Amino acid sequence: MSFLSPIDSRVTQSPQAAKFHIVALLSKAAKAPQRRQSRHSSLNLCLQSLFNASLSSAALLTALLFSFSANASALALDNEPKSESEVMTLKPVVYQIFTRLYGNKNPTNKPWGTIADNGVGKFNDIDDVALNSIKDLGVTHVWYTGVPHHALIGDYSAIGVSADDPDVVKGRAGSPYAVKDYYNVNPDLAINPAKRLAEFEALIARTHHHGLKLIIDIVPNHVARNYQSVSKPQGVRDFGEDDDTSLEYAKNNNFYYVVDNSVKGTKGQAHAFEVPSLPAELKPLGGETHPLSDGKFDEFPAKWTGNGSRLAKPDANDWYETVKINYGVRPDGTYDFPRLPAKFATFTEAQHYAFWQQHLAEIPSSWIKFNQIAQYWLAKGVDGFRYDMAEMVPVEFWSYLNSQIKHTNPDAFILAEVYNPKLYRDYIQLGKMDYLYDKVDLYDTLKAVMAGKTSTANIAADQAKVHDIESHMLHFLENHDEQRIGNAAFLASLQTNKPTNSSLETQAVNPNYALPAMVVSATIGTSPTLVYFGQEVGEAAIDNPGFGHASRTSIFDYVGVPAHQRWMNNGKFDGGQSTAQETSLRAYYQKLLNLSTGQTAPALLGQYYSLDAANRSKNDATESNSTQKSAGHETGYDDSTFAFARFEAISGTSKQTQKLIIVSNFSQTKSKALQLKLPKELISQWKLKDGVFPLMDLLEDHAAKLVIKEAEGLVQMQLAPLSSAIFELEN
């Protein structure tokens, strides 16, 4: 839709807006090492006072002077010598936890079950034992999904939280992407809901204590239909609180309204919101009687729905539980804020920050509000954010927000959900995103290779497409949106070329078929790897929990996650109830992910060299008159085989650097006898002479050696079905 493109804006800067710039400075100073505990405490007190009191000019000046003084001292201390371990850069491994489900020990899984029926995980369940098990897996960052307070069906009136209407809530537990209050956390996740924020702050501290960083979701495109913050800091205004609801669009409105403004600037007919007509299987609470479930929701005038629908009565397939945020994009798709010059694609975050400082008066209200939200969570120790449906928000906003975040915390981890490859470079270079999902190319290709529907040659082609931005493309095989690998439905639609048979969704399969894809995904680039909790033990998601459906772990219902619960073993996190297959799978993931960070395999932080074309072209050259023969007949290399090299590139030094050869057999049934060619170009880069070089498999237990003759390398090996090798060239 045209109105979802980049934009421009205007908003008068107020003391409140200035407050958040000071908070940014104070937050940066507060992130000094632990030995500055007294200064850290003072900074936190100052931050708290800034949020909890309206600012006079004198207070602003006092806080600003304090921030400069504290920040200068903090920066001086940050320049102290660091040990080698402190400065080592690791390739991130992100472990996505669906927080509501992770610690739930209740195995009941009753469809449409309540908390009492099915249980719910708590922040406190993610204790030191749990975090140790996560750390041991090779994880560097934990993404706690579903933390901000979202709409749900539950009675928290005792702590001042309004009830949510089932007619505009998906499921009973609610969607984590229908945020109701950005300044607090989901009360379901707390032992004491009144102290829920303190319990999350304790989890932040625990996570950091274990050497892990954490990110949470921000969903800038939309909020819950019943957004109402009861926890916002003094001086912060709610979304829509100052909107002119007589207009479909106004630059500083936070929402769009279903109002017929046929003549610009005049008031038109407003329409009331109507609950969509839902099929029987999606009826609120499964058809259960509820005082608020009456097919009505009071919203006048109706707001545009989260996916952009302008109907007062959205369709059942629309994101009807959410409303779209207005970023200064007019309904005709034109922009109402300053455009970012194209040359800024090569500029730093600091230069982007300076640009927006010059245009503060032109920034729309919604921009300011989301920066306030981000700064609030940074001040609490959150290390970064995952942005939902980032491409539905203009790239200029991202330039503004991300440069503000990086100004506060230069090391903040910023991950965005963007599915249009044509937009990748804009959102990385202009929008200053750290990482984007590599879904449309690599994920989709790996899935098709696993299903036997495409050649592994397409993996190399995908990597070539993003060669200039590969370090920004996060790799994954599972997340909360995707089907579980261990479910038969994962590959069924590709294998049959028909819609997935619903009966397959209740069938679990051996998830080991995805191991070669996991090896490639985790080692082919310098970009982060994402693992969804339960993936490492082969969770199959075969239950139908209510609003959610089998094959994906439900994000809408109160459920348990059986394979994960077996590993969790009532809080011991030792696999005490796991099957042998689950334990073996997790051990494989643990070895692979720890290697992938580069801590013990620094070549994985270095250069990539595809061996795919060289091994296919060898076959093509020798069999030019035999076109009927399959690719790789002579070498054993075929459409279910993939190989590449990774190596450190340290110029101007005689230091011995690590060199890796990575080979995977995607076939579920056929062993491979391979004669893998290493071309002269690679042998030259590696500065190797003719001879025989031993190879050690860092992942499995394959035996092989590299023979170099006339400056060309050859590796002979045997690979069993679904087997991979990460060969290290021994110096």
N, C-alpha and C positions, 0 to 999 in steps of 0.2 A: 504494500500500500504506500502511495507516494508520500503521505504525511509522516511516515516513520523514518525519514532520512535526516541528515545533519541539519543544525539550526543556529539561530542567534537570539540575543536577549537583553533585558533591561530591568533593574530593580534598584531602588534607592538603598544605599548602604546605611544601616542603622547601627547604633551601639551594639545591638544584639549580634549583627553580622561581624562587627569588629571583635566582639567577645570571642568568636570562634577562631579568629586569627591568633589571638593571644593564647587561647587554649592549645593551638597547634604548637606554638613555641614552647609552652610549658611542658607539653607532652613529650617533645623531643628531648628536653633537658631531663625529664623524669625517667628516660630510658637508659640513664647512665648505669655503670656496673653496680653490683650489689653492695660494694664497700661504701657507696655513698648513701647509705640507708637513711641517715638523718636528713640529707638534702632531698632524697626521694620522697620522704614523708611530708616535708614542707611543701614540696611541689604538688603532691596529691591534695593536701589541704587547700592550697590555693586554687587548684582546678575545681575542687568541690565547691568552694565559695563562689567561683565564677558561674557555675551552673545553677547554684541555689539562690543567688541574689541578683537583682537587677543592677546594672552597672551605671554608676554616675561617672562623669568625666574624670573626677579625682580617682575613683576606683580603677578605671581603665588605665590611667597613667601609672598608678601604683603597681598594678599587676604587670604592666608592660615593662617597667623598670626592673621589677623583680625577675621577670622572665629573662631579660637580657643578661642580668647578673648571674642567675643560676645556669643559664644556657652556656655562657662563656666558661664557667667553671667545669661544667659537664663535658664540654668539648675538649677542654684542656686535658681532663682525665682520660677521655677517649683516645688521646694521642699517645698514651703510654704504650710501651712495647707489648706486643701480644705474642703468645706462643704460636708455634706452627699449627697446632690443632685449632686454635682460635681463629686463624685466618684462612683455614682450608675451606674451599668452596665445594659443597657437595651438590650433586644433581638431586633435586627434591623428589621424594616419594610422598605423595599425598594419600592419606588414609581417610576415606569418607565414612563418617559415622552418622547414621540416622539416629540422632540422640534419643528420641522417644523409644526406639526399638532395641538399641544396643545392650542396655543392661537389664532388659525384661527377662525374667527367669520363668514366667508363667507359660506352660506349653499348651494351654487349652485351645486357643485359636477358634473360638466360636464366631461364625459369621455375624457381622454387625455387633460384636461383643462390646460391652462397656469396659471401663477400667477395672471394675470389680470382677468382671468375667475373665478378661484376657490379660490384665496387668499392663504396666507401662514402666519403661526404664527411667531412671533418675540420674541427675548429675552426679550424685554420690556413688552410683554404681560404677562410674568411671574412676576407680580408685587407683592407688599406687600399683596394685597387682595388675589391673587392667592396662594401665599405661606402660608398665614394664613389658607386658606381652606385645603391645603395639610397637614399642621402641625396638624390641628384639626382632620384629618383622623387617626392620630396615627403614621404618617410617621416619621422616623428618618433619612433616606437617600433618596436623589433624584438622580435617574440615568437619566441624560440628554442624550438621544440617538440622534445620528446624528449631533453632534457638530463639530468635525473636518471637515475641508473643503473637501468635496467629489465631484466627478465628477457630473455635472448637465448640463442641457441645459438652458443657459441663457447668456446674454451679460454683462460681467463685465470687458470688455476691458478698460474702463475708469479708473479702479483702477489697471491696469496691470495684470489682470488675463486672461490667455489664454482660448479660447473657447474649449469646449469639443465636441467630435465627437459623434453624436447620434448612430452611428454604434457600439460603444463600451460603451454605457450608457444604463442602464436598466430603462425604463420609461422616463418621462420628468424631474422629480425632482431628479432622480438618487438614487442609493443605498447608504445608509450611510456607507456601508462596502466596498466601493470602494474609499478609501481616496486618495485625490489628493495632499494635503498639510497638514502635521501633525503640522505645526507651525502656523496655523491660523484656523479660524472657517468658517463655511458655510456662504457666503455673503447673501444668501437668508434670514438669520435669523436676519439681522441687519436693523434698520431704515436707518442708514447711512453705506453702505457697506464698505466705506473707513475706518470707525471707528469700524468695526465689532468686533475686538478683545477687544477694550475698552468696548463695550456693553456687551460682555460676562463676562469680569472681573467685571463689575457692577452687573451682575446676581450672580456671585460667592459671592460677598459681601452681596447682599440681602439675598441669601440663608443662609449664615452663620449668618446673623443678626437675622434670625428667628429660630436659634438653630438647623438648618438642615445641614447635611453634603451632599456633592455631589460627584458623580462619573461620568466619561465619558468613552467612548469606546476607546480601543486600539485594533487594528486588526493586530496582528503580522504575521499571515499566508500569507497575501497578501495585495497589494496596487492597486490603480487604474492603468489601462493600461497606462494612460497618467499622471503618477505621476510627478509633477513639483512644488517644493516649491518655492514660491516667497517671503516667509516670514521667511525662516530659519535664525537663528542667524549667525553672521559672524563666519567663521571657520567650520561650519557644512556643510557636503557634502551631496548632494542628493543621494537617492537610485539609484544605477546603474551608478553614475557619474564617478566612477573609475573602472568600470568592464572591463575585457578583453572579449569582445563579440565574439572573435574568438573561444572560448571554450564553450562547453556545460556546464561545471562546473569548477569553481575554488573556492577554499575555501573562499577567500575574495571578490568574486563576490557577489553582493546582489541578482542577479537573475540567473535563469537557462535559457539557450538559446537553440533553436532548431538548433543545429549544429551537423553534423555527424562526430564526432571525433572517427573514427574507430581505429586509432592508437593513444595510449595514448600520450598526449603532442604534438600532431601535429594538424595543422589547418585542418578543414574539411569543407564540404559543408554546407553553411548556408542557411536557408529557411526563406522567408518573411512571415509575418503574413497575414492570410486571414480571413476576416469576416465570421462568421458561417452562414450557410443557416438557416434562421429563418422561422417558420410558419407564416401565414398571421396575426394571432392575436398578434404576438410579433414583428411585423415590427417596426422599429424605429419611434417613435412619432405617432404610429398608421397609418403609411403610409403618413403622412403629408410631403410636400416638405420642404427641409431644405438645405442650401448651402453645408453643410458638410455630408449630408446623401446620400452617393453615393455607398454604399456597399464596401467601401475601408477604410483602416486605415493604415497609414504608420508606420510600425514597422519592422526594419531589423537589425539583425536577429530577428525572432519571439522569444518571451519568453514563458516559460511554463505558462500555465493558472493556476489561483488561486487554483482550486481543484486538481491540480497535472497533468492535461492533458499535454502530451508532443507533441501534434499535432500542427503544424503550423496553421491549420484550425480547431479550436475547434468545438465541437458539440454544438448545440443550448441549450442542458441541462447543459453544462459546465458553470463555472463561468467566461465566456469569457470577462467580463468587468474588470477583475482583473488579476494580474500576481503574481505568487508564489514567496515568499521570500526564499532565500537560507540561511540556518543556519549552513552550514558546513556538511550537509548530502550528501554524494556522490550519484550519480544516481543509483548505485547498492545497496544503502541502508546502506552502512557502514559509520562510523562516523569519522569526521576529527577534533576532539577537545577532550579535556580531559573528560573521563567518571567520573561520580560522584560515589564515593564508596557507597555501599549499606548501610553501617552503618550511613550514613548521614540522613537516614530516621528518626532517633531519635535526630538529632542535631538541634540546634536553627538557626534562621535566621542569627544571628551574626556569628555563626560558618560557615554557608554557605558563608556569605560575606567574611570571612577571607580566605576560600578556594579559591574563585575566585580571590581575591587580589594576591594570589600566582601564578595565571595562566593567568594574564592579557595579556601577550604576545602571548597566544595561542587562544584567543577568536576571532571568526570570526567577520568581519566588521559589519554584520547585527545586532549582539548582541549589539555592541557599539551604533549603530544608534538608536535602540529602547530604550536603557537606556537613551540616550540623550533626546529622546522625552518624556519619563516618567518624567525625572527630570525637564524638561521645564514646564510641567503642574503642577507638585507638587509645584514648585516655585511660580506659579500663584495662589495657594490656593486650587487646586483640591484635594479632600480627598481620592481618590482611583480610581480604574479602573475596567471595565468589559472587559474581553478578549474574543473575538470572536473565535470560533473553536480552542480552546487552545490545544486539543489533536493532532492537525495536526502539532504542533511545539514540538521539543524535550524537554523532562523534564529537561535536564541540563540547557537549556536556561532559563527556568522558575526559577530554583534555583538561577541562576545568577541575573536575572532581579528583582525578588521579594525580594531577600536579599538586593539588592541595594536600592529598594524602601523603605523597612522597615528600612534600615540604615538611610535614610533621614527622614522618618515619620513612627515610630513604630506603629502608630495607623491607617495607611492606610488601606482602605477597598479593598480587592482584590477578585473579583468574576470571575469565569471562566466557559465557556461553554464546558463541557466534557460529552460525551454521552456513553462512554464505561465503564461499572461498573468495569471491570477488571483493569482499569487504575486509578480509584478513589484514591486509597491509594498512588500510586506513585506521582500523581499530587498534593496531599495534603502534603504528608510527605517529598518527595524528591523535588517537585516543589514549595513547600511553598505557596500553594494557601490557602486563608482563606476559600473560599466557592466555591462549585460546584453545578451545576443544579442537582436536584433530579428528573430527567425527566423520565429515562428509567424504574425506579421502581415505586416510589410513584405517580408521575403525571399520568403515563399510567394506573396504577392500579385504582386510583380514577376515572379516566375517564371510565374505564370498569365497575366499580361498579355503576356509575351513569347511564350507559347504560343497567344495569341489566345483564351484561355478565360475571361477576365473583363475588365471595364471598368477603365480607368484611374481611374474615380471611386473605386474601392476603395483607391487609394493615399492619397487625401485622407482617406478614412474611417479608414484605419489610423493616419495621423498624428494625427487628432483623438482617437483612443482613448488616446494617450499624451501628450497636449498638456502635462500637468503634470509628466511625467517624461522628455520626449523627449531631453533632454540626456544621459540615462543609457542610451539605447538604441543600442548599437553596430550599425552597418549593414555588411552584407557580401553578396557574391554567391557567394563561394567560401570554403571552409576545408577542413581535412583530412577532415571528415566528409561533405562534399557532393560531388556529381558535378561534373566539370569542365564549364564553359560550352562549351568547344570540342568536347565529345563529343556525338554525336547523341542519346545516351540522356538528356541533361539535360532536354530537353523532351518526349521521346517518350512517356512515360507519360501526360503531361497532354494531349498532342495526340490520342492514340488512346484514352484512358480505359481502358487495359488495362495489365497489367504490362509493363515495358520489355522489348522484344525483345532478347535477348542479342546478336544479330548487330549491332544498332545500336551496341553498346558498343565495337566495333572500327572505327567510322566517325568520322572527324574532320569537323567542320563549321566554316564561317567564324564565328568568335566575335564578329564585329562586331554581330551581332543584339542583343547584350546592352549595347551602348554607351549607348542611352537609359536603360536601367535603372541603369547605373553612374553616369550623370550625376545622376539623381534620388537614388539612394542616397547619393551623396557630398555633395550640396548641399542636400537638403531640410531638414536639421536642424543643430543644434549638436553633435550626438553624433559620436564617432569613426567613421572608416571603416577597415575591415579589408580587406586584399588578401592573397591567398595566393600565395606565390612561384610563378611560372610563369603566373599568371592574366594578367599584363600582356603576355605574349607569346603567349597563346592555347593553352597546353598542353592537349592533348586526352585524355591518359591512355587510349590505345587498346590498350596491352599488357596481357596477363594474366600477372602476375609470379609467381603461386604461390598463397599464401593470400589475397592481395588479388585483386580483380577489376577488369577494365577499367571505365572511366568515372570512377573515383576513383584518384588517385595513391596507391599502396599505402603504408600506415603499418606494415606487417608484414614487408615483404620488402626485400632489397637490390636496388635498382633505380636506373636513371637516369631523368631527366626530360627527354625529348628537346628540346622547344622551349626550355626553360631552358638546356640544355647548349649549344644553338646560340647563344643570347645570351651565355652564359658564355665561349664561344670559348677553351677551354683556359686559363681564368683571366684573360683580358684584359677580360672583361665589357664588350665593345664592340659586341656584335651581329654580329661578323665572319662568323658562319656562319648568321645568321638570314635568313629569307625577307623579301621586301619587305613582305608583309602583317604579319609579326611585328614588324618594325621600326616600321611605321606605327602598329600597335596600341599598342606601348609608348610611342611619342611622344604619343599621345592620352592614355593614362593619366598620363603624366608631367605634361602640361599641366593636366589635370583635377585631379589630386591636389595639385599645388602650389597651384592656386587654392583647393581645398577647405579648406586649413589656415586660410585667412583672413588670411594674411600680406600678400597683395596685394589680397585681396577681403574686407575687414573686414565687409562686409554679411553674409557667411556665418557670422559669429559673432553676428549680431543676430536680428531677428525674422523669423518666417515668416508669409506671408499666402497662403492658397490662392486661386488664380484659377479653379479647376475648376468650382465650383458656379455662379459668376457667368456663366461662358460657356455652361454647360448650361442655366441658367435663362433666359438670353436667348432661346435657341432654343425652350424650352418655352413662353415667353410669346407668341412670335410665331407658333407653330404649334399652338396648343391644339386646333384643329379638324382636325389632320392627324396623328393618332397613329401612322400607319404610317411616317412619315418618320424617318430615323435621327437620333440626337442630334447637334446641332451642324451641321445641314445648311446653315444660313444663314452661319454663321461659319467653317465648315471644321473646327470643333473636334468631335472624335468620341471613340469609346471607345479609340482608340489614340493619343490626344493627351493630354498632361498639362502644366499650367503652374502656376507659383506665383511669388511675389515674395519677395525677401529684402532686408532693409534694416537699417541701423544705427538704433538708437533712442537718441538722446542728448537728453534733455529739458533745458530751461532754457539752451539755447545756440543761437547763430546759426551755428555751424559747419556747413559743407556736409558732408553725410554721404552715403555710397555707397548707391545704390538699384539693385537688380538685378531683372530679369525673366527667368525661366528657363523654357524651353519645349522639350519633347521630342516627337518623332514616333516612336512604337514600330513603326509599320508597316514591314514588310520590302519592300513593293512599291509603296506609294502615296505620292506627294508630297502635301504639304498647302499649300493657299493659305489662310492663316489671317487672320482679323480678330479679334484678341484684345482682349477688353474688360477695362479696368481700372476697377473700380467707384468711385463717388464717395467711398466711405469711405476707400479707399486713397489716392486723389488728395488728399483732405483731410489724411490723416496725413502725406503727403509734402509738404504745403504748396505745391502746385503750382497755378499759375493757367492759364487758357486759353492755348493756344499750341502751337507745334511744337518738340519736343525731340529732338535727335539721339540715337541709340542706337549703342553700339559693342559688337560681339560679342567677348567675352573668350575664347571657346572655339574657335569655328569661324570662319567668315568671312561671316556673314549681314549683309545691309543692311536697316535698318529705322529707323523713327522713331515717336515717340509723339506723337499728336495729341490734345490735350485741348480739348474743346468742351463748354461748359455743365457744367464740372466733372467730366466723364466722359472717360476715356482710351480710345484705340483704337490698337492696333499692327497694322499690316499686314505680313505676311511670307510668304516661301516656305520650306518645309522639305522637303528631299529625304527619301526613306526612311531611317530609322535616324539621322536628323540631330537635333542639339540646338543651342540657342543659349543663351548666358548674356549677356544684354544689360545693359550698364551705361548708366544714364541720365547723360549728360554734363552736368556743371554749367555 
